[in-house]
Amino acid sequence: MTDARADSLPLNLAQEETLIEAFRRKDRAAFDRLYDTCHRPLLSFCIRLTGSREAGEDLLQETFVAAFHSAPSFRPGARVLPWLLGIAVRKSRDLRRKKAPETLPHFDDTEAGEAVESQIVERLAYEAALQTLSEKHRTAFLLVVAGQLTHAEAARILHCPVGTVKWRVADAMRRLRAALTEEPVS
């Protein structure tokens, strides 16, 4: 008997390659396993990228639909999460063009559980500060920090030099720190 939690555990490289090969053939079970493995980190990224849970869930759905349709073109040997994050970034831009941006960030309380009020306030402040960043800064920051990609992987997704990504992430961190501590940005 298999444990349901085993389906959501990270895959090792060999497992990922086997799964991706089946996914490239549009195997439904492989797609389901890929979703089970990647949807949590991808949803978290999408929520932070869009600023709301509802928009993040929409973006997650759009990302997986696009991934399914482009599965045969997935490059063998590539890592799946950076590929999905890249699709999410592109779909986010597409959705933003179609819809007016939301003005207030929404709190994602799924991970908060029994969090104390100060933790909730800190989270809201962080989410609000994140939304004050430019799209380029926020996207680079989220790819590297939340998406745990290397600067080089993020640069490939964003189609810009590695140095630019490093600068955007560092600048975003400086701006976030200033916004959260109410210090002026120098």
Rosetta blueprint (number, residue, H / E / L):
1 M L
2 T L
3 D L
4 A H
5 R H
6 A H
7 D H
8 S H
9 L L
10 P L
11 L L
12 N L
13 L H
14 A H
15 Q H
16 E H
17 E H
18 T H
19 L H
20 I H
21 E H
22 A H
23 F H
24 R H
25 R L
26 K L
27 D L
28 R H
29 A H
30 A H
31 F H
32 D H
33 R H
34 L H
35 Y H
36 D H
37 T H
38 C H
39 H H
40 R H
41 P H
42 L H
43 L H
44 S H
45 F H
46 C H
47 I H
48 R H
49 L H
50 T H
51 G L
52 S L
53 R H
54 E H
55 A H
56 G H
57 E H
58 D H
59 L H
60 L H
61 Q H
62 E H
63 T H
64 F H
65 V H
66 A H
67 A H
68 F H
69 H H
70 S L
71 A H
72 P H
73 S H
74 F L
75 R L
76 P L
77 G L
78 A L
79 R L
80 V H
81 L H
82 P H
83 W H
84 L H
85 L H
86 G H
87 I H
88 A H
89 V H
90 R H
91 K H
92 S H
93 R H
94 D H
95 L H
96 R H
97 R H
98 K H
99 K L
100 A L
101 P L
102 E L
103 T L
104 L L
105 P L
106 H L
107 F L
108 D L
109 D L
110 T L
111 E L
112 A L
113 G L
114 E L
115 A L
116 V L
117 E H
118 S H
119 Q H
120 I H
121 V H
122 E H
123 R H
124 L H
125 A H
126 Y H
127 E H
128 A H
129 A H
130 L H
131 Q H
132 T H
133 L L
134 S L
135 E H
136 K H
137 H H
138 R H
139 T H
140 A H
141 F H
142 L H
143 L H
144 V H
145 V H
146 A H
147 G L
148 Q L
149 L L
150 T L
151 H H
152 A H
153 E H
154 A H
155 A H
156 R H
157 I H
158 L H
159 H L
160 C L
161 P L
162 V H
163 G H
164 T H
165 V H
166 K H
167 W H
168 R H
169 V H
170 A H
171 D H
172 A H
173 M H
174 R H
175 R H
176 L H
177 R H
178 A H
179 A H
180 L H
181 T H
182 E L
183 E L
184 P L
185 V L
186 S L
